[in-house]
Amino acid sequence: MPPLIQRYRIGPLLSHNPGRGQIERLGMRRRELLLLLGGMMPAASALRAQQKAIPVVGFLAAVAPSDLGPFMPAFHQGLSESGYVEGQNLAMEYRWAEGHYDRLPALAADLVVHKVDVIVAISLAPTRAAKSATSTIPIVFTSVSDPVGLRLVASLARPGGNLTGFSSLSTELSPKRLELLSELVPQAGVIALLVNPNNANAEPVMLTSTLVVEFLSRSAVSGCGGVEVVIGSTG
């Protein structure tokens, strides 16, 4: 059976000589249009609210994407295991300083302007920039050697404030590395330590390394009469 086809004749809203009834019908159409638009506004607002409900994660790094190696796939895998997939139920805002540490404050401020729900900060310098940019948006840091000593958090057990994260304890492990190296190569009298002067961890690493060298030089742990650490800059 062929589909039913209905034909409608569309004429002008008003004739050249409109009567009272025609004007009233036009007024009714306008009111209907306004009511229709009024009904659409809450739906549009609800749609915007639904879109905003998708969490937005800000990602702040001092390096370029290629410098993080396998970290990014592992990061996305961890999100996926927690039920979040970028582009589906999660949005990401990436900011890369690409080795230009002076750009980090502006990049962190830009994430705050974009009203991200949380900031992931990779290493100390981005963490400091994010902390200076906001005191309300949660910040999750990683690869920070001594967050308590650097006054980023109150304690490891109870960070307080809007910061939490993962500590690599690299500064605390530097003395142990030198101690093990002295045991493995007791005849070593000079040990080279390469540091990046632009890295915020450089100063505490050099300080703890110097202190442990002084300890090893006076300790029976070292098989030589003294150990000297030569600090070289990679910058």
N, C-alpha and C positions, 0 to 999 in steps of 0.2 A: 504494500500500500504506500503510495507516495506521501511524503511528508506534507503536513498541512502548512500552507503558505498563507500568511495574513498580510494584507496590504494596508498601509496607513497613508493617509493623505496629510502631508505636513504643509500647513498654510502659514501665512504671516501671523505674528502675535496680535497685531493690531491692523485693522483695516484703515483705509484712508479717512474714514469717518467713524471712529470707534464710539460704541455706545457705552452706557454705564455698566452693563453686564460684562462686556468684554474687558473693561478696565478692572472690574472686580476680580475676574478670572486671572488676569495678569498679576494682580496683587497677591492672589493666592499662590500662584506659581513662585513668585519671589519669596514668599514666606516659607514655602516648602523647601526651596533651595537653601535658604538660611538655616532651616531646621536640619537639613541633610548635612550641611557643612558643620553645624554645631555638633551633630552626632559623630562626625568623623574626627573631630579634634581630640576627644578622649582616646579614641583608638590609635591615633598617631602618637599621642603622648605615651600610651602604654607600649607601643612598639619601640619608641626611643628608650623607655625604661628597661625593656627587655634586652635591647642591644647593649645598654650600659651594664646590665647584670653580668655580662661576660667579663671575667677578670682580665685585667691588663697588667702584665709583668714588665717592668723596666729592667733592662740588662745593661750594666755599665762596666766597661773594661778599659784598661789603659793600653791594651795592645790591639792588634788587628785580628780579625776572625781566624786567619790562617795560623796565628801564633798559639791558639789554644788547642790545636791538635785534636786528640780524641775526646777532649772535654765536652765539646758541644753535642756530639752524638750521645754521650753518656747523660748529659743534662736533659736532653729531650726524651731519652729513654726513661729516666727517673720521673719526669712529668707524666709520661704515658702510663707508667706503672701506678701512678697516683690518680689516673683517670682524666688527665688533661692532655689535649692534643691541640697544638698550635693551628689556628685557622678554623677549628671546629668549635671548641668551647673555651678557648684561651687565645688572647691576643698578646703579641710581644712587641715591645719598643726597644730596639737595639741602639746603643750608643757606643762607638768605638773611638778611643783617643789615638790609636795607632802610634803609640810611643810618645805622643806629645802630651806630657803630664799637665801642662798649663791649660789644656783644653778641658780637663775634667770638671772644674767647677761649673763651667757653662753647660756642659753636657748633663750634669746632674740637675742643674736648675731647669733645663729643658724637660727632663722627665717629670719634674714636679709640676711644671706648667701643663703637661699632658695628663695630669691627674692619674698617674698609674696607681695601681692598688698595692704594689710591693716593688721594691728595688733589689735586684740581685747585683751585688758588688763583688767584682773579682779582684782580690788582693787589697793591700792596705790603702794605696793612694785613692782608688775609686771609693773605698769605704769612707775615708775621711771626707771626700768631696760630697758624697751622698749625705753624710751626717751633718755637714755644714748647710746643706741645701734644705733639709726638712727635719723636723722633730716629731712629725705625726705619721708620715708614711713608713710602714715597717721596712726595715733594711735587713737583708740576709747576706752576710759576707762569707767569703771563703778565702783560703790561702793567706790568712792573717796570722802572723807568728805569735804575737803576745797581745791579745785584745785587752787584757786587764792592765798590763803594764803600760800600754799605749793609751789607756783611759778611754777606750771605746765602750767598754761595758764595766759594770760594777764587779762582777765575778763570773766565773764560768758556770756555776750552778744557777745563779740568778742574775742574768745580764742586766735586767732593768731597762728603762727607756724604750726606744723603738728599734734597737739593734740586737741581733742574735746571729749565729752562724757557726762556722767550722774553723777551728784553729789548727794550723799545720804544725805548730810548735817548732818551727824551723830554727828560731833563735835559740830556744832552750836546748835543741839538739846539736847546735854548733859545737859547744864544748865537748860533748860526747864524741862527735866525729873526730875532733882533733886528738882526743885521748886514745881512741881506737887506732888512729893513724900512727900515733907515737908508739903504740904497742906493736903494730904490724911492721913498722919500719923504724926500729929503735935508733938506727944510725943516722936518721934524718936530722939535720941541724937547722935546715931552712924549709919552711912550708909556705907555699904561695896561696894567697886567698884573693880571688877575683870578686869584686863587687861592682854593682852599678850605682854610681853616686846619686842618680836620679830616683832610685828606688827608695821608698820610705823605710824599708827594712834594713838599709845599708848601715845606718848608724848603730842600732842595737846589735846587729851581727858583729860589727867590728869591735864594739865594746866588750861583748861577752867573749869573743875570741881572744882578745888581748888579755882579759882576766884569766882565762884558762891556760894561756901560754905561760903566764907568770906562775900559775900553780904547778904546771908540769915541769917548769924549770927548777922548782924547789922540791919536786916530788920524786920518789923512787920509781914512779910509774914509767918515767922516761929513762931510757937506757943511755942517753947521752948527757953530757954535762950541761947542755942548755938548748932550748928550742927557740927559734926566731920565726915569726910570721911576717912575711912581706905582703903587704896589702896593695893590690894592683887595681886600677880603675878600668872599667870597660866602657866608660862614657867618653 
